[in-house]
Amino acid sequence: MKPDRVIAMLSMAEKAGKIASGSFMAEKSIKSRRAFLVVLATDASENTKKSFFNACAYRNIPCFEYADSQALGNGIGKGYRKVLAVCDEGLAKSIIGRIKEVVG
């Protein structure tokens, strides 16, 4: 199995203390404009997706769906996570580039 570079970069961001994980913390970082990227699990509910896509669009924060909640959570060393916010601009740009390579 090929290692997933996006998950690896999210793991690196978590180790650096630059990830706000879970709906509450991600929403808080979006509203305080500390988030530079939001990653939603593909298996998140439609209401969750709509809420975060709208909040990010309003504040011009990139928002992507990537992997399922188990993969996102395991990638950052925690349980299931539906939402992750990256709070470092450089890491966010790198992760966005990797997501665009994978998604197309």
N, CA, C and O atoms as CSV, one atom per row, in Angstrom:
chain,resi,resn,atom,element,x,y,z
A,1,MET,N,N,0.837,-1.190,0.000
A,1,MET,CA,C,0.000,0.000,0.000
A,1,MET,C,C,0.878,1.249,0.000
A,1,MET,O,O,1.808,1.362,0.800
A,2,LYS,N,N,0.583,2.169,-0.887
A,2,LYS,CA,C,1.347,3.402,-1.007
A,2,LYS,C,C,1.009,4.345,0.154
A,2,LYS,O,O,-0.168,4.549,0.452
A,3,PRO,N,N,2.016,4.920,0.809
A,3,PRO,CA,C,1.712,5.840,1.913
A,3,PRO,C,C,1.004,7.093,1.408
A,3,PRO,O,O,1.297,7.593,0.322
A,4,ASP,N,N,0.080,7.585,2.204
A,4,ASP,CA,C,-0.711,8.756,1.840
A,4,ASP,C,C,0.016,10.015,2.314
A,4,ASP,O,O,0.137,10.254,3.516
A,5,ARG,N,N,0.489,10.806,1.376
A,5,ARG,CA,C,1.283,11.991,1.726
A,5,ARG,C,C,0.454,13.080,2.402
A,5,ARG,O,O,0.970,13.816,3.243
A,6,VAL,N,N,-0.810,13.189,2.048
A,6,VAL,CA,C,-1.665,14.202,2.680
A,6,VAL,C,C,-1.830,13.874,4.164
A,6,VAL,O,O,-1.695,14.750,5.019
A,7,ILE,N,N,-2.124,12.605,4.463
A,7,ILE,CA,C,-2.274,12.190,5.861
A,7,ILE,C,C,-0.954,12.369,6.605
A,7,ILE,O,O,-0.946,12.782,7.765
A,8,ALA,N,N,0.165,12.060,5.943
A,8,ALA,CA,C,1.479,12.238,6.569
A,8,ALA,C,C,1.736,13.707,6.902
A,8,ALA,O,O,2.296,14.021,7.952
A,9,MET,N,N,1.328,14.600,6.007
A,9,MET,CA,C,1.529,16.034,6.267
A,9,MET,C,C,0.607,16.524,7.381
A,9,MET,O,O,0.996,17.374,8.181
A,10,LEU,N,N,-0.616,15.988,7.435
A,10,LEU,CA,C,-1.507,16.341,8.533
A,10,LEU,C,C,-0.932,15.849,9.860
A,10,LEU,O,O,-1.052,16.526,10.882
A,11,SER,N,N,-0.311,14.674,9.843
A,11,SER,CA,C,0.333,14.140,11.033
A,11,SER,C,C,1.472,15.048,11.482
A,11,SER,O,O,1.639,15.307,12.674
A,12,MET,N,N,2.250,15.526,10.523
A,12,MET,CA,C,3.350,16.439,10.836
A,12,MET,C,C,2.814,17.743,11.438
A,12,MET,O,O,3.390,18.278,12.385
A,13,ALA,N,N,1.721,18.242,10.885
A,13,ALA,CA,C,1.115,19.468,11.401
A,13,ALA,C,C,0.613,19.256,12.832
A,13,ALA,O,O,0.733,20.150,13.670
A,14,GLU,N,N,0.051,18.075,13.113
A,14,GLU,CA,C,-0.414,17.764,14.466
A,14,GLU,C,C,0.762,17.732,15.442
A,14,GLU,O,O,0.666,18.254,16.553
A,15,LYS,N,N,1.856,17.126,15.028
A,15,LYS,CA,C,3.042,17.062,15.881
A,15,LYS,C,C,3.601,18.453,16.161
A,15,LYS,O,O,4.185,18.691,17.218
A,16,ALA,N,N,3.423,19.364,15.219
A,16,ALA,CA,C,3.874,20.745,15.386
A,16,ALA,C,C,2.872,21.580,16.190
A,16,ALA,O,O,3.134,22.742,16.503
A,17,GLY,N,N,1.728,20.982,16.521
A,17,GLY,CA,C,0.713,21.707,17.293
A,17,GLY,C,C,-0.100,22.675,16.460
A,17,GLY,O,O,-0.627,23.653,16.990
A,18,LYS,N,N,-0.212,22.420,15.164
A,18,LYS,CA,C,-0.896,23.343,14.254
A,18,LYS,C,C,-2.212,22.803,13.714
A,18,LYS,O,O,-2.693,23.279,12.686
A,19,ILE,N,N,-2.810,21.810,14.390
A,19,ILE,CA,C,-4.094,21.243,13.971
A,19,ILE,C,C,-5.134,21.495,15.051
A,19,ILE,O,O,-4.896,21.243,16.232
A,20,ALA,N,N,-6.287,21.993,14.633
A,20,ALA,CA,C,-7.462,22.072,15.512
A,20,ALA,C,C,-8.389,20.963,15.039
A,20,ALA,O,O,-8.947,21.043,13.945
A,21,SER,N,N,-8.560,19.919,15.863
A,21,SER,CA,C,-9.346,18.768,15.409
A,21,SER,C,C,-10.689,18.715,16.109
A,21,SER,O,O,-10.830,19.128,17.260
A,22,GLY,N,N,-11.663,18.203,15.396
A,22,GLY,CA,C,-13.016,18.128,15.920
A,22,GLY,C,C,-13.812,19.359,15.524
A,22,GLY,O,O,-13.249,20.419,15.251
A,23,SER,N,N,-15.119,19.204,15.497
A,23,SER,CA,C,-15.994,20.289,15.030
A,23,SER,C,C,-15.858,21.563,15.856
A,23,SER,O,O,-15.755,22.658,15.301
A,24,PHE,N,N,-15.858,21.425,17.177
A,24,PHE,CA,C,-15.837,22.608,18.037
A,24,PHE,C,C,-14.544,23.404,17.869
A,24,PHE,O,O,-14.582,24.618,17.668
A,25,MET,N,N,-13.408,22.726,17.951
A,25,MET,CA,C,-12.124,23.428,17.849
A,25,MET,C,C,-11.890,23.986,16.443
A,25,MET,O,O,-11.347,25.079,16.286
A,26,ALA,N,N,-12.300,23.232,15.431
A,26,ALA,CA,C,-12.141,23.724,14.062
A,26,ALA,C,C,-13.002,24.963,13.837
A,26,ALA,O,O,-12.543,25.940,13.246
A,27,GLU,N,N,-14.247,24.924,14.307
A,27,GLU,CA,C,-15.132,26.081,14.152
A,27,GLU,C,C,-14.575,27.293,14.880
A,27,GLU,O,O,-14.639,28.411,14.371
A,28,LYS,N,N,-14.035,27.076,16.053
A,28,LYS,CA,C,-13.448,28.166,16.835
A,28,LYS,C,C,-12.255,28.788,16.090
A,28,LYS,O,O,-12.106,30.010,16.066
A,29,SER,N,N,-11.415,27.951,15.489
A,29,SER,CA,C,-10.258,28.487,14.766
A,29,SER,C,C,-10.674,29.187,13.471
A,29,SER,O,O,-10.021,30.140,13.047
A,30,ILE,N,N,-11.752,28.723,12.842
A,30,ILE,CA,C,-12.260,29.398,11.636
A,30,ILE,C,C,-12.794,30.779,12.002
A,30,ILE,O,O,-12.475,31.774,11.352
A,31,LYS,N,N,-13.603,30.823,13.042
A,31,LYS,CA,C,-14.207,32.106,13.433
A,31,LYS,C,C,-13.176,33.112,13.920
A,31,LYS,O,O,-13.358,34.317,13.743
A,32,SER,N,N,-12.092,32.636,14.532
A,32,SER,CA,C,-11.048,33.557,14.989
A,32,SER,C,C,-10.011,33.831,13.897
A,32,SER,O,O,-9.026,34.534,14.122
A,33,ARG,N,N,-10.253,33.263,12.710
A,33,ARG,CA,C,-9.408,33.451,11.526
A,33,ARG,C,C,-7.975,32.948,11.722
A,33,ARG,O,O,-7.037,33.498,11.145
A,34,ARG,N,N,-7.809,31.902,12.538
A,34,ARG,CA,C,-6.507,31.263,12.702
A,34,ARG,C,C,-6.333,30.092,11.738
A,34,ARG,O,O,-5.207,29.642,11.525
A,35,ALA,N,N,-7.405,29.595,11.159
A,35,ALA,CA,C,-7.346,28.453,10.240
A,35,ALA,C,C,-6.982,28.925,8.834
A,35,ALA,O,O,-7.487,29.940,8.352
A,36,PHE,N,N,-6.097,28.169,8.190
A,36,PHE,CA,C,-5.715,28.461,6.810
A,36,PHE,C,C,-6.194,27.376,5.849
A,36,PHE,O,O,-6.121,27.538,4.631
A,37,LEU,N,N,-6.685,26.271,6.405
A,37,LEU,CA,C,-7.203,25.156,5.616
A,37,LEU,C,C,-8.114,24.328,6.506
A,37,LEU,O,O,-7.824,24.117,7.683
A,38,VAL,N,N,-9.221,23.861,5.934
A,38,VAL,CA,C,-10.117,22.952,6.652
A,38,VAL,C,C,-10.257,21.688,5.815
A,38,VAL,O,O,-10.501,21.747,4.610
A,39,VAL,N,N,-10.097,20.540,6.478
A,39,VAL,CA,C,-10.233,19.243,5.822
A,39,VAL,C,C,-11.405,18.517,6.463
A,39,VAL,O,O,-11.422,18.289,7.673
A,40,LEU,N,N,-12.387,18.155,5.639
A,40,LEU,CA,C,-13.571,17.443,6.110
A,40,LEU,C,C,-13.479,15.976,5.706
A,40,LEU,O,O,-12.971,15.650,4.633
A,41,ALA,N,N,-13.967,15.108,6.559
A,41,ALA,CA,C,-14.029,13.685,6.235
A,41,ALA,C,C,-15.109,13.470,5.184
A,41,ALA,O,O,-16.135,14.150,5.185
A,42,THR,N,N,-14.871,12.531,4.299
A,42,THR,CA,C,-15.850,12.244,3.255
A,42,THR,C,C,-17.131,11.660,3.826
A,42,THR,O,O,-18.188,11.750,3.201
A,43,ASP,N,N,-17.045,11.058,5.015
A,43,ASP,CA,C,-18.231,10.468,5.625
A,43,ASP,C,C,-18.895,11.380,6.664
A,43,ASP,O,O,-19.722,10.921,7.452
A,44,ALA,N,N,-18.538,12.658,6.669
A,44,ALA,CA,C,-19.206,13.616,7.550
A,44,ALA,C,C,-20.637,13.831,7.045
A,44,ALA,O,O,-20.922,13.634,5.864
A,45,SER,N,N,-21.517,14.231,7.937
A,45,SER,CA,C,-22.913,14.438,7.540
A,45,SER,C,C,-23.023,15.624,6.586
A,45,SER,O,O,-22.157,16.498,6.556
A,46,GLU,N,N,-24.093,15.637,5.817
A,46,GLU,CA,C,-24.314,16.733,4.865
A,46,GLU,C,C,-24.441,18.075,5.574
A,46,GLU,O,O,-23.966,19.089,5.063
A,47,ASN,N,N,-25.078,18.095,6.751
A,47,ASN,CA,C,-25.197,19.344,7.513
A,47,ASN,C,C,-23.831,19.853,7.951
A,47,ASN,O,O,-23.560,21.051,7.877
A,48,THR,N,N,-22.971,18.951,8.405
A,48,THR,CA,C,-21.619,19.339,8.818
A,48,THR,C,C,-20.853,19.902,7.636
A,48,THR,O,O,-20.216,20.950,7.742
A,49,LYS,N,N,-20.916,19.201,6.507
A,49,LYS,CA,C,-20.212,19.669,5.309
A,49,LYS,C,C,-20.706,21.046,4.891
A,49,LYS,O,O,-19.903,21.941,4.626
A,50,LYS,N,N,-22.021,21.219,4.830
A,50,LYS,CA,C,-22.596,22.489,4.417
A,50,LYS,C,C,-22.183,23.615,5.364
A,50,LYS,O,O,-21.812,24.704,4.924
A,51,SER,N,N,-22.250,23.345,6.651
A,51,SER,CA,C,-21.896,24.343,7.654
A,51,SER,C,C,-20.448,24.802,7.502
A,51,SER,O,O,-20.167,26.001,7.511
A,52,PHE,N,N,-19.530,23.842,7.363
A,52,PHE,CA,C,-18.117,24.202,7.264
A,52,PHE,C,C,-17.773,24.804,5.910
A,52,PHE,O,O,-16.973,25.737,5.845
A,53,PHE,N,N,-18.351,24.298,4.831
A,53,PHE,CA,C,-18.102,24.900,3.521
A,53,PHE,C,C,-18.582,26.356,3.506
A,53,PHE,O,O,-17.898,27.222,2.960
A,54,ASN,N,N,-19.746,26.633,4.097
A,54,ASN,CA,C,-20.268,28.006,4.141
A,54,ASN,C,C,-19.395,28.910,5.005
A,54,ASN,O,O,-19.090,30.037,4.615
A,55,ALA,N,N,-18.990,28.419,6.181
A,55,ALA,CA,C,-18.143,29.221,7.074
A,55,ALA,C,C,-16.807,29.533,6.412
A,55,ALA,O,O,-16.295,30.645,6.540
A,56,CYS,N,N,-16.245,28.564,5.711
A,56,CYS,CA,C,-14.960,28.769,5.040
A,56,CYS,C,C,-15.103,29.702,3.838
A,56,CYS,O,O,-14.249,30.557,3.606
A,57,ALA,N,N,-16.168,29.536,3.088
A,57,ALA,CA,C,-16.394,30.405,1.930
A,57,ALA,C,C,-16.554,31.861,2.375
A,57,ALA,O,O,-16.045,32.773,1.724
A,58,TYR,N,N,-17.249,32.069,3.466
A,58,TYR,CA,C,-17.474,33.420,3.983
A,58,TYR,C,C,-16.154,34.093,4.371
A,58,TYR,O,O,-16.002,35.305,4.221
A,59,ARG,N,N,-15.204,33.301,4.869
A,59,ARG,CA,C,-13.924,33.845,5.342
A,59,ARG,C,C,-12.763,33.586,4.376
A,59,ARG,O,O,-11.607,33.831,4.721
A,60,ASN,N,N,-13.064,33.093,3.168
A,60,ASN,CA,C,-12.043,32.792,2.150
A,60,ASN,C,C,-10.972,31.819,2.654
A,60,ASN,O,O,-9.777,32.036,2.453
A,61,ILE,N,N,-11.414,30.755,3.306
A,61,ILE,CA,C,-10.515,29.704,3.783
A,61,ILE,C,C,-10.746,28.476,2.905
A,61,ILE,O,O,-11.888,28.043,2.747
A,62,PRO,N,N,-9.683,27.906,2.330
A,62,PRO,CA,C,-9.864,26.699,1.512
A,62,PRO,C,C,-10.426,25.547,2.346
A,62,PRO,O,O,-10.027,25.346,3.493
A,63,CYS,N,N,-11.344,24.804,1.762
A,63,CYS,CA,C,-11.995,23.695,2.455
A,63,CYS,C,C,-12.108,22.525,1.483
A,63,CYS,O,O,-12.635,22.670,0.380
A,64,PHE,N,N,-11.608,21.367,1.900
A,64,PHE,CA,C,-11.613,20.186,1.048
A,64,PHE,C,C,-12.180,18.989,1.791
A,64,PHE,O,O,-12.083,18.896,3.015
A,65,GLU,N,N,-12.774,18.073,1.031
A,65,GLU,CA,C,-13.153,16.762,1.559
A,65,GLU,C,C,-12.015,15.821,1.220
A,65,GLU,O,O,-11.560,15.769,0.077
A,66,TYR,N,N,-11.553,15.072,2.224
A,66,TYR,CA,C,-10.457,14.139,1.970
A,66,TYR,C,C,-10.490,13.002,2.984
A,66,TYR,O,O,-10.549,13.251,4.188
A,67,ALA,N,N,-10.454,11.796,2.528
A,67,ALA,CA,C,-10.388,10.573,3.354
A,67,ALA,C,C,-11.615,10.453,4.264
A,67,ALA,O,O,-12.446,11.358,4.335
A,68,ASP,N,N,-11.705,9.332,4.947
A,68,ASP,CA,C,-12.816,9.138,5.876
A,68,ASP,C,C,-12.377,9.533,7.286
A,68,ASP,O,O,-11.202,9.807,7.528
A,69,SER,N,N,-13.332,9.557,8.205
A,69,SER,CA,C,-13.048,10.051,9.552
A,69,SER,C,C,-12.047,9.174,10.291
A,69,SER,O,O,-11.285,9.676,11.116
A,70,GLN,N,N,-12.034,7.887,10.015
A,70,GLN,CA,C,-11.074,6.998,10.669
A,70,GLN,C,C,-9.653,7.315,10.207
A,70,GLN,O,O,-8.737,7.392,11.025
A,71,ALA,N,N,-9.466,7.499,8.895
A,71,ALA,CA,C,-8.140,7.799,8.354
A,71,ALA,C,C,-7.628,9.147,8.859
A,71,ALA,O,O,-6.451,9.274,9.194
A,72,LEU,N,N,-8.504,10.152,8.915
A,72,LEU,CA,C,-8.099,11.465,9.427
A,72,LEU,C,C,-7.695,11.376,10.892
A,72,LEU,O,O,-6.663,11.911,11.295
A,73,GLY,N,N,-8.517,10.696,11.684
A,73,GLY,CA,C,-8.219,10.560,13.112
A,73,GLY,C,C,-6.948,9.778,13.358
A,73,GLY,O,O,-6.104,10.201,14.148
A,74,ASN,N,N,-6.797,8.634,12.690
A,74,ASN,CA,C,-5.592,7.822,12.857
A,74,ASN,C,C,-4.350,8.585,12.400
A,74,ASN,O,O,-3.277,8.446,12.988
A,75,GLY,N,N,-4.499,9.381,11.363
A,75,GLY,CA,C,-3.369,10.143,10.838
A,75,GLY,C,C,-2.803,11.135,11.828
A,75,GLY,O,O,-1.602,11.407,11.820
A,76,ILE,N,N,-3.652,11.677,12.678
A,76,ILE,CA,C,-3.174,12.643,13.672
A,76,ILE,C,C,-3.040,12.013,15.060
A,76,ILE,O,O,-2.794,12.710,16.044
A,77,GLY,N,N,-3.202,10.698,15.126
A,77,GLY,CA,C,-2.996,9.998,16.392
A,77,GLY,C,C,-4.148,10.109,17.361
A,77,GLY,O,O,-3.945,10.018,18.572
A,78,LYS,N,N,-5.348,10.301,16.861
A,78,LYS,CA,C,-6.528,10.418,17.707
A,78,LYS,C,C,-7.615,9.493,17.182
A,78,LYS,O,O,-7.389,8.736,16.238
A,79,GLY,N,N,-8.794,9.552,17.790
A,79,GLY,CA,C,-9.914,8.746,17.326
A,79,GLY,C,C,-10.511,9.338,16.059
A,79,GLY,O,O,-9.882,10.152,15.383
A,80,TYR,N,N,-11.718,8.924,15.750
A,80,TYR,CA,C,-12.404,9.430,14.565
A,80,TYR,C,C,-12.492,10.950,14.601
A,80,TYR,O,O,-12.841,11.527,15.631
A,81,ARG,N,N,-12.181,11.600,13.490
A,81,ARG,CA,C,-12.298,13.048,13.374
A,81,ARG,C,C,-12.981,13.382,12.066
A,81,ARG,O,O,-12.551,12.936,11.002
A,82,LYS,N,N,-14.051,14.170,12.139
A,82,LYS,CA,C,-14.784,14.585,10.940
A,82,LYS,C,C,-14.217,15.867,10.341
A,82,LYS,O,O,-14.342,16.107,9.140
A,83,VAL,N,N,-13.587,16.697,11.192
A,83,VAL,CA,C,-13.103,18.006,10.737
A,83,VAL,C,C,-11.723,18.281,11.319
A,83,VAL,O,O,-11.480,18.054,12.504
A,84,LEU,N,N,-10.823,18.773,10.471
A,84,LEU,CA,C,-9.502,19.223,10.904
A,84,LEU,C,C,-9.263,20.612,10.330
A,84,LEU,O,O,-9.578,20.870,9.168
A,85,ALA,N,N,-8.710,21.501,11.139
A,85,ALA,CA,C,-8.324,22.823,10.659
A,85,ALA,C,C,-6.813,22.967,10.828
A,85,ALA,O,O,-6.279,22.699,11.904
A,86,VAL,N,N,-6.132,23.385,9.777
A,86,VAL,CA,C,-4.688,23.595,9.815
A,86,VAL,C,C,-4.448,25.065,10.122
A,86,VAL,O,O,-4.934,25.942,9.406
A,87,CYS,N,N,-3.703,25.333,11.179
A,87,CYS,CA,C,-3.515,26.702,11.658
A,87,CYS,C,C,-2.117,27.246,11.382
A,87,CYS,O,O,-1.609,28.070,12.142
A,88,ASP,N,N,-1.506,26.794,10.313
A,88,ASP,CA,C,-0.208,27.306,9.881
A,88,ASP,C,C,-0.269,27.516,8.373
A,88,ASP,O,O,-0.613,26.597,7.629
A,89,GLU,N,N,0.059,28.705,7.930
A,89,GLU,CA,C,-0.118,29.041,6.514
A,89,GLU,C,C,0.783,28.223,5.595
A,89,GLU,O,O,0.325,27.760,4.551
A,90,GLY,N,N,2.034,28.035,5.950
A,90,GLY,CA,C,2.955,27.275,5.116
A,90,GLY,C,C,2.550,25.813,4.987
A,90,GLY,O,O,2.544,25.258,3.888
A,91,LEU,N,N,2.213,25.193,6.111
A,91,LEU,CA,C,1.754,23.806,6.080
A,91,LEU,C,C,0.463,23.680,5.283
A,91,LEU,O,O,0.281,22.726,4.525
A,92,ALA,N,N,-0.430,24.647,5.459
A,92,ALA,CA,C,-1.708,24.610,4.734
A,92,ALA,C,C,-1.473,24.652,3.226
A,92,ALA,O,O,-2.108,23.902,2.484
A,93,LYS,N,N,-0.581,25.507,2.768
A,93,LYS,CA,C,-0.300,25.599,1.332
A,93,LYS,C,C,0.282,24.292,0.799
A,93,LYS,O,O,-0.072,23.852,-0.295
A,94,SER,N,N,1.172,23.676,1.569
A,94,SER,CA,C,1.756,22.392,1.160
A,94,SER,C,C,0.701,21.300,1.086
A,94,SER,O,O,0.678,20.510,0.141
A,95,ILE,N,N,-0.162,21.260,2.076
A,95,ILE,CA,C,-1.217,20.241,2.118
A,95,ILE,C,C,-2.209,20.449,0.972
A,95,ILE,O,O,-2.649,19.482,0.349
A,96,ILE,N,N,-2.558,21.699,0.694
A,96,ILE,CA,C,-3.454,21.998,-0.426
A,96,ILE,C,C,-2.853,21.496,-1.727
A,96,ILE,O,O,-3.556,20.906,-2.547
A,97,GLY,N,N,-1.556,21.724,-1.927
A,97,GLY,CA,C,-0.869,21.244,-3.122
A,97,GLY,C,C,-0.938,19.728,-3.257
A,97,GLY,O,O,-1.163,19.207,-4.349
A,98,ARG,N,N,-0.744,19.023,-2.148
A,98,ARG,CA,C,-0.820,17.554,-2.167
A,98,ARG,C,C,-2.252,17.070,-2.438
A,98,ARG,O,O,-2.455,16.115,-3.186
A,99,ILE,N,N,-3.227,17.725,-1.834
A,99,ILE,CA,C,-4.615,17.335,-2.072
A,99,ILE,C,C,-4.963,17.519,-3.539
A,99,ILE,O,O,-5.611,16.658,-4.134
A,100,LYS,N,N,-4.542,18.624,-4.126
A,100,LYS,CA,C,-4.838,18.880,-5.539
A,100,LYS,C,C,-4.151,17.863,-6.448
A,100,LYS,O,O,-4.695,17.515,-7.496
A,101,GLU,N,N,-2.957,17.378,-6.065
A,101,GLU,CA,C,-2.294,16.336,-6.836
A,101,GLU,C,C,-3.102,15.044,-6.818
A,101,GLU,O,O,-3.256,14.379,-7.843
A,102,VAL,N,N,-3.615,14.697,-5.640
A,102,VAL,CA,C,-4.347,13.447,-5.472
A,102,VAL,C,C,-5.727,13.527,-6.107
A,102,VAL,O,O,-6.126,12.631,-6.851
A,103,VAL,N,N,-6.461,14.608,-5.811
A,103,VAL,CA,C,-7.833,14.747,-6.278
A,103,VAL,C,C,-7.878,15.101,-7.761
A,103,VAL,O,O,-8.718,14.596,-8.505
A,104,GLY,N,N,-6.981,15.959,-8.172
A,104,GLY,CA,C,-6.925,16.299,-9.601
A,104,GLY,C,C,-7.478,17.600,-9.967
A,104,GLY,O,O,-7.472,17.964,-11.142
